[in-house]
Amino acid sequence: MQAARRETALGPQGVPNPRSRAVLLCGKVVSVQASRPAAKPVLAPGQGRLTDLPSTSPALPPQECYKAAEQFPDVAVDEVISDTFAMRLLRDPELPSRRKQKMSLHRIAVIGGDGIGPEVVEAGVEVLEALAAVEPGLAFEFKRFDWGSDYYRRNGRMMPQDGLAQIEDFDAIYFGSVGDPDLPDDITLWGLRLAICQGFDQYANVRPTRLLPGLTGPLRPELGQQIDWVIVRENSEGEYAGVGGRAHRGLPIEVGMDVAVFTRAGIERIARFACDLAMSRPRKLLTVVTKSNAQRHGMVLWDEVVREVVRGYPGLTVDWMLVDAMTQRMVNKPGSIDTVLATNLHADILSDLAAALGGSLGIGSTANIDPSRSRPSMFEPIHGSAFDITGKGVANPLGSFWTASLMLDHLGEQAAARRLMVAIETVTGRGESLSPDLGGAARTAEVTAAVIAALEGVNSTSSSRLAG
Ligand SMILES: NC(=O)c1ccc[n+]([C@@H]2O[C@H](COP(=O)([O-])OP(=O)(O)OC[C@H]3O[C@@H](n4cnc5c(N)ncnc54)[C@H](O)[C@@H]3O)[C@@H](O)[C@H]2O)c1
């Protein structure tokens, strides 16, 4: 098929033409539904170039779209494009001629989950759509999965049995939170979030923290401003390996055990990941958190293996902290910390402290990464379902937006990631659209609108420090 024209189905004023209708197919294809076969172009070139394409069924794959168009000699397809890009074309028909680079379409599985999860994730999708509208070459296809506690009430499980198979071909997973006041936390967490993290071996959990411009955390300003950390959490074993059991239920001799599992392979790979990340940051400084004074087996192995790995990074400055002492160092000497490596449990706790020191739990973001990239990585705000504010429209969506920026970075969209971060920082810096947890009065929708407005005012060359 010869490349020739690009079609839109709207007239010059953006009014749908009565004989043709734009069909935006599942984010993959833009075509025009013809009222009769082989219809002629309705608008002359220069007027917006409206051309009819054959009628297609929804979700037609790109090659089928080309094939269908072949039946119509007066129709040519130059490219199959996403609906996000189609939207941009409708606003700006000259865009293709100004832009030669190929568009990258990212397929994102969206799992809002429970509580405020769906609220902040939908706000994030809105922001990402707006970003795609201003950032050249960026496009998304979002597919929602209604998994979580309501799904459990209907189906007796948090996600379908083949849930992992349903999302394994996506480029990334954008996740909200999980947890329900009426269901045990271990069922909800293990049935969905941990099932995905462990099922996809997302063994590196990365949690950046900075005091964003305009925000004041609980520390004195001169200390708070020193916070610029990335916590690397081992995400596949350790204290959350799920090994253990209960016995003698209900009897006085009842026992419950969780066995912390540390393996040489598991420690080695997360240590290597943390060293690489630390080396990519200007300070090249890694703090390794441990508790080997009290836990004599797994944590001693942790120390030994991490020591072996860091020997391979002569340019890296490494120091060691017991986890209890690490909490006071984060509060008293935040500027002495850069990249932190800790076990599953230790980093879980330290990163909530980090988020609070950064202003609010509502800002914290995290990436669950499979560094081999053989399966999708998952991106989520660090907070939970926040039962106390669910449905009130006041959840802070900034953590979810920061998370989206981490996702973009992972997808190789560094310019877009930077642009989103600059927009977030613009909004916090102005201080006008902050949610109640940050001392403001803005609702989730207002914070979202402010970030979208800021996105349109910044470009990808503006400066921001990305997470890691
Ligand atoms: N990754 C996850 O899915 C995840 C993480 C933590 C907790 N949880 C689950 O969430 C449920 C509630 O846990 P929790 O209360 O300990 O922690 P939480 O993070 O849900 O809430 C703690 C406090 O922080 C506030 N908060 C959290 N996020 C906020 C936001 N975006 N904007 C404004 N305020 C925010 C809440 O209102 C609450 O007062 C539990 O079921 C827990 O297991 C899930």
The ligand as a Gaussian input file, in Angstrom:
#p B3LYP/6-31G(d) Opt

LIG

0 1
 N        0.706000      -1.090000      47.983000
 C       -0.472000      -1.269000      48.534000
 O       -1.398000      -1.650000      47.869000
 C       -0.653000      -0.956000      49.992000
 C        0.291000      -0.207000      50.706000
 C        0.029000       0.111000      52.025000
 C       -1.140000      -0.302000      52.622000
 N       -2.036000      -1.044000      51.908000
 C       -3.332000      -1.433000      52.470000
 O       -4.166000      -0.271000      52.543000
 C       -5.029000      -0.373000      53.657000
 C       -4.912000       0.861000      54.528000
 O       -3.578000       0.881000      55.067000
 P       -2.995000       2.057000      55.960000
 O       -4.117000       2.846000      56.542000
 O       -2.003000       1.459000      56.848000
 O       -2.164000       2.970000      54.956000
 P       -2.667000       4.042000      53.880000
 O       -1.493000       4.411000      53.074000
 O       -3.837000       3.547000      53.154000
 O       -3.134000       5.316000      54.754000
 C       -2.343000       5.876000      55.805000
 C       -2.748000       7.344000      56.006000
 O       -2.223000       8.124000      54.931000
 C       -3.268000       8.811000      54.275000
 N       -3.033000       8.752000      52.818000
 C       -2.560000       7.703000      52.128000
 N       -2.509000       7.981000      50.825000
 C       -2.958000       9.237000      50.685000
 C       -3.158000      10.102000      49.564000
 N       -2.872000       9.730000      48.310000
 N       -3.652000      11.337000      49.784000
 C       -3.934000      11.736000      51.033000
 N       -3.773000      10.973000      52.127000
 C       -3.286000       9.739000      51.955000
 C       -4.549000       8.057000      54.614000
 O       -5.673000       8.907000      54.524000
 C       -4.247000       7.562000      56.002000
 O       -4.575000       8.550000      56.953000
 C       -4.661000      -1.687000      54.357000
 O       -5.554000      -2.668000      53.915000
 C       -3.258000      -1.979000      53.882000
 O       -2.939000      -3.339000      53.869000
 C       -1.818000      -1.374000      50.605000

